Amino acid sequence: MRAGRIVATLIVTAITWACPPSATLAWTSADHLEMTTDTTTATAGVSFQVTVTARDSNGNVDAAFAGTIHFTTSAVWPGYVLPPDSELVGGEGTFSVTLTRAFVSTDITASDAADSLSTTVQIMVANGPADHFAFFDKGRPINAGVGAEFFVSVRDRYDNGCPDYAGTVHFTSSDTSPGVVLPADSRVYTGGPQIFGFILDKAGPQTITATDVASPQVTGTYAFYVHPGDVKTIRIDAPATVTTTKPFDIVVTLFDAFGNVVTDGMFANYPRQIHFTSSDLLATLPPDYTFTSADRGSRTFSGVVLVTPGAQTIGARDVARPTVAGSTTVTVTLPLLGL
């Protein structure tokens, strides 16, 4: 009995020494911040959550942490959204972040400047759903009746490429001329811009629009200028009836094969020398005239006189290319008696 009493006394003493009644557990102040995200890959334009926690050197949450958290990011793409400066509640807080630049690893940093604490996470961002088509060209002049090319790529609302796009695109144009050639309905490559060929006939400002067949809200428009084609015909505008020996004006206009006035472009081939003729051997006609780009494809000539009564023609032709020509018929009348 005595020996048993001694053993019991020693055990109680050991327990008392290890955990004295006055001992308490306590946290130390936070010495670092920790940040986690609720996803490994964010989507452009879609918010995700980040959780910031203040911890001490033992990894315990500092529930008394009173610092202010400021957020920064390596993102430079417009439209990203970071939380405002915020305090943690019970040493922890969850916040919303929105990024817009896809296909890059983006840093998000949470810091407490007063306590010199900060933490950074990296997150990948995927593109959002297809929003529009973007057009690119080769920077070359586009001419009526001549094949040209453009590139099309599919973009989300933040202009990221959409490699997951699986739609079909349909093309239309502001030029509804019979000879217009547009690409057939096509799938757009998801690996990058796809090249398409086209031919328009009408000179001036034109557009080509790409629209998703199944989702017409996904669209995009390519605006450009079409230059006229080569000069093919000459038109002469004159009065239908003139009085013999009385001067009148004519207007000479140069046209391409598609009815465009040849104002400019690589096929204008200015200067062009124009020679005038008439069935009236007594006519007074303008001397040969050299059209330049300053004429914009049309010029008025004054002092034309026809003498011989009846139907007479006035013609004009390109001196260097006689097949480029045109004419008009004018009825020449005698003056009324007494006038």
C-alpha positions in Angstrom: 0.0 0.0 0.0 2.8 2.4 0.8 4.6 1.8 -2.5 1.3 2.4 -4.5 0.7 5.7 -2.7 4.2 6.9 -3.7 3.6 6.1 -7.5 0.3 7.9 -7.5 1.8 11.0 -6.0 4.6 11.1 -8.7 2.1 10.8 -11.6 0.0 13.7 -10.3 3.0 15.8 -9.8 4.2 15.2 -13.4 0.8 16.2 -14.9 0.7 19.3 -12.8 4.1 20.3 -14.0 3.2 19.9 -17.7 -0.1 21.8 -17.6 -0.1 24.2 -14.6 -3.6 25.5 -13.8 -2.5 29.1 -14.7 -1.4 28.2 -18.3 -3.4 29.8 -21.3 -3.2 29.6 -25.1 -2.6 32.9 -27.0 -2.1 34.0 -30.7 0.7 36.3 -31.7 0.1 39.2 -34.2 -0.1 38.4 -37.9 3.3 38.3 -39.6 2.0 37.4 -43.1 -1.0 37.4 -45.4 -2.3 34.5 -47.3 -4.5 34.6 -50.4 -6.4 31.9 -52.2 -8.8 31.8 -55.2 -12.0 29.8 -55.7 -10.9 28.8 -59.2 -7.6 27.8 -61.0 -8.7 29.5 -64.3 -10.8 32.6 -64.5 -13.0 33.7 -67.4 -12.5 37.1 -69.0 -15.2 39.4 -67.7 -16.6 36.9 -65.1 -15.9 37.7 -61.4 -14.2 35.2 -59.2 -13.5 35.2 -55.4 -10.2 35.7 -53.6 -9.9 35.1 -49.9 -7.3 37.0 -47.8 -6.3 35.7 -44.4 -4.0 37.3 -41.8 -1.9 34.6 -40.1 0.8 34.5 -37.4 4.1 32.7 -37.6 2.4 29.5 -36.5 -0.2 29.7 -39.2 -3.0 30.7 -36.8 -5.6 33.3 -38.0 -5.1 36.6 -36.3 -8.7 37.4 -35.5 -7.7 40.8 -34.1 -6.0 41.9 -37.3 -6.9 45.6 -37.9 -5.0 46.4 -41.1 -6.5 47.7 -44.3 -6.0 45.5 -47.4 -5.2 47.2 -50.7 -5.4 45.3 -54.0 -3.2 45.7 -57.1 -2.7 43.6 -60.3 -0.3 43.1 -63.1 -3.3 43.4 -65.5 -3.1 46.2 -68.0 -6.1 45.2 -70.2 -9.0 47.7 -69.8 -12.1 46.6 -67.9 -10.5 44.7 -64.9 -12.2 45.3 -61.5 -10.4 45.0 -58.2 -11.9 45.3 -54.7 -11.7 48.6 -52.9 -9.5 49.0 -49.9 -11.0 46.8 -47.2 -10.7 45.6 -43.7 -10.7 41.9 -42.7 -13.3 40.6 -40.4 -12.0 38.1 -37.8 -8.7 38.1 -39.7 -10.2 37.0 -43.0 -12.2 38.4 -45.9 -13.5 37.2 -49.3 -13.6 39.6 -52.3 -14.6 39.7 -55.9 -12.1 40.2 -58.8 -12.7 40.5 -62.5 -10.0 40.2 -65.1 -10.3 40.8 -68.9 -7.1 39.8 -70.6 -7.0 36.2 -71.6 -4.2 33.7 -72.2 -1.8 35.3 -69.7 -0.9 34.5 -66.1 -2.0 37.6 -64.1 -0.7 38.6 -60.6 -3.1 39.8 -57.9 -1.5 41.3 -54.9 -3.1 42.1 -51.5 -1.1 44.2 -49.2 -1.2 46.1 -45.8 1.3 48.9 -46.1 1.1 49.9 -42.5 2.3 46.5 -41.4 4.5 45.8 -44.4 2.6 42.7 -45.3 1.7 41.4 -48.7 0.8 38.3 -50.7 0.5 37.5 -54.4 -1.4 34.8 -56.3 -1.2 34.1 -60.1 -4.2 33.1 -62.1 -4.8 32.1 -65.7 -7.6 33.8 -67.6 -9.6 32.1 -70.4 -11.5 34.0 -73.1 -15.1 34.8 -72.8 -17.9 33.7 -75.2 -17.7 35.0 -78.8 -18.9 38.6 -79.1 -17.8 39.9 -82.5 -15.8 39.4 -85.6 -12.6 41.5 -86.1 -11.4 42.3 -89.6 -7.8 42.9 -90.8 -6.5 43.6 -94.3 -3.1 43.8 -96.0 -3.2 47.5 -96.3 -3.4 47.4 -100.1 -5.8 49.5 -102.3 -9.0 47.7 -103.2 -10.2 48.3 -106.8 -13.5 47.6 -108.4 -13.7 44.3 -110.2 -10.3 43.1 -108.8 -10.0 40.3 -106.3 -9.0 41.4 -102.8 -8.6 39.7 -99.4 -9.3 40.3 -95.7 -8.7 38.4 -92.5 -11.4 37.5 -89.9 -11.0 36.4 -86.3 -13.5 35.7 -83.6 -13.3 37.9 -80.5 -14.9 38.1 -77.1 -16.2 41.4 -75.7 -12.7 42.2 -74.4 -11.1 41.5 -77.8 -9.5 38.2 -76.8 -9.4 35.5 -79.4 -11.9 32.7 -79.1 -10.2 29.4 -79.8 -13.3 27.5 -78.6 -15.6 29.1 -81.3 -17.5 26.6 -83.3 -20.0 28.7 -85.3 -20.5 29.4 -89.0 -20.1 32.9 -90.4 -22.2 34.5 -93.2 -21.0 37.5 -95.2 -23.0 40.4 -96.7 -21.9 43.7 -98.3 -23.2 47.2 -98.9 -22.4 46.6 -102.6 -25.3 44.7 -104.0 -24.1 44.9 -107.6 -24.7 41.7 -109.7 -20.9 41.0 -110.1 -20.1 41.1 -106.4 -18.3 37.9 -105.1 -18.4 37.2 -101.4 -17.1 34.2 -99.4 -19.5 31.4 -98.9 -20.8 30.6 -95.4 -17.7 29.4 -93.6 -16.3 28.1 -90.3 -13.7 30.4 -88.9 -10.5 28.8 -87.8 -10.1 28.9 -84.0 -6.3 29.0 -84.2 -6.2 32.6 -85.5 -7.3 34.9 -88.3 -8.7 33.3 -91.4 -8.2 34.8 -94.9 -11.1 35.3 -97.3 -11.3 36.6 -100.9 -13.9 38.9 -102.4 -14.7 41.2 -105.4 -16.8 44.3 -105.3 -17.9 46.5 -108.3 -19.1 49.7 -106.8 -16.5 52.4 -106.1 -16.6 54.5 -103.0 -17.0 53.7 -99.3 -18.2 50.1 -98.8 -18.6 47.5 -96.0 -18.6 43.8 -95.6 -20.4 42.3 -92.6 -19.8 39.0 -91.0 -22.6 37.4 -88.9 -22.8 34.2 -87.0 -25.6 32.1 -88.6 -27.0 30.7 -85.4 -26.2 33.8 -83.2 -26.7 36.9 -85.2 -25.8 39.1 -82.3 -22.2 38.0 -83.0 -21.3 40.2 -85.9 -18.6 42.6 -87.2 -18.2 45.0 -90.1 -15.2 45.8 -92.3 -15.3 49.3 -93.7 -13.1 50.3 -96.6 -12.8 52.3 -99.8 -13.1 50.8 -103.3 -11.2 52.6 -106.1 -12.6 52.7 -109.6 -11.3 50.2 -112.2 -9.7 51.0 -115.5 -11.3 53.5 -117.9 -13.5 51.6 -120.4 -15.9 54.1 -121.8 -16.4 57.9 -122.2 -19.8 59.5 -121.8 -20.6 62.9 -123.4 -23.6 64.8 -121.9 -24.9 67.5 -124.3 -28.2 69.3 -124.9 -30.6 67.1 -126.9 -31.3 70.1 -129.3 -29.1 73.0 -130.2 -29.5 75.9 -132.6 -27.1 76.1 -135.5 -24.0 78.3 -134.8 -25.0 78.8 -131.1 -22.3 77.8 -128.6 -23.2 75.2 -125.9 -21.4 73.2 -123.2 -20.7 69.5 -123.1 -19.6 67.4 -120.1 -17.1 64.5 -120.7 -16.9 61.8 -118.0 -14.7 58.7 -117.9 -16.2 55.4 -116.6 -14.8 52.0 -115.8 -16.6 48.8 -116.8 -18.8 48.9 -113.7 -20.2 52.3 -114.2 -17.9 54.1 -111.8 -16.5 57.5 -112.6 -12.8 57.0 -112.7 -11.9 59.6 -110.1 -8.7 58.0 -108.9 -7.0 54.6 -108.3 -4.2 52.6 -109.6 -6.1 52.0 -112.9 -6.9 55.6 -113.6 -3.6 55.9 -115.6 -3.7 59.7 -115.6 -2.8 61.7 -117.6 -5.1 60.7 -120.5 -5.3 62.7 -123.7 -8.8 62.9 -125.2 -9.5 63.8 -128.8 -12.9 65.2 -130.0 -14.7 64.4 -133.3 -18.0 65.2 -134.9 -20.1 64.2 -137.9 -20.6 67.9 -138.5 -17.5 68.9 -140.6 -18.2 72.5 -139.8 -18.3 72.0 -136.0 -16.2 73.9 -133.6 -14.9 71.4 -131.0 -12.6 71.6 -128.0 -8.9 70.9 -128.7 -7.4 67.7 -127.4 -7.5 67.7 -123.7 -5.3 65.8 -121.2 -7.3 64.6 -118.2 -5.4 64.5 -114.9 -6.3 63.2 -111.4 -7.4 66.8 -110.5 -10.3 66.4 -112.9 -11.7 63.6 -110.9 -12.9 61.8 -114.1 -15.1 64.6 -115.4 -14.8 68.0 -117.1 -17.1 70.6 -118.7 -16.1 72.0 -122.1 -17.6 75.3 -123.4 -17.9 76.9 -126.8 -18.9 73.8 -128.8 -20.7 74.8 -132.0 -22.6 72.7 -134.5 -23.6 74.2 -137.8 -25.2 71.6 -140.1 -28.9 71.1 -139.4 -30.1 67.6 -138.5 -28.9 64.9 -136.3 -25.2 65.2 -135.6 -22.8 63.3 -133.4 -20.0 64.5 -131.0 -17.4 61.9 -130.1 -14.4 61.6 -127.8 -11.7 59.0 -127.7 -8.6 58.2 -125.8 -5.6 59.0 -128.0 -3.5 56.2 -126.6 -6.4 53.6 -126.5 -8.9 54.4 -129.3 -11.2 51.7 -128.1 -11.9 53.8 -125.1 -14.4 56.1 -126.6 -18.0 57.5 -126.5 -20.4 59.7 -128.4 -23.7 61.4 -128.2 -26.3 62.6 -130.8 -27.5 66.2 -130.9 -30.3 67.6 -133.1 -29.2 70.9 -134.8 -32.1 73.2 -135.7 -32.3 76.4 -137.7 -33.1 79.6 -135.7 -36.7 80.8 -135.7 -37.4 83.5 -138.2 -37.4 86.9 -136.7 -35.3 85.9 -133.7 
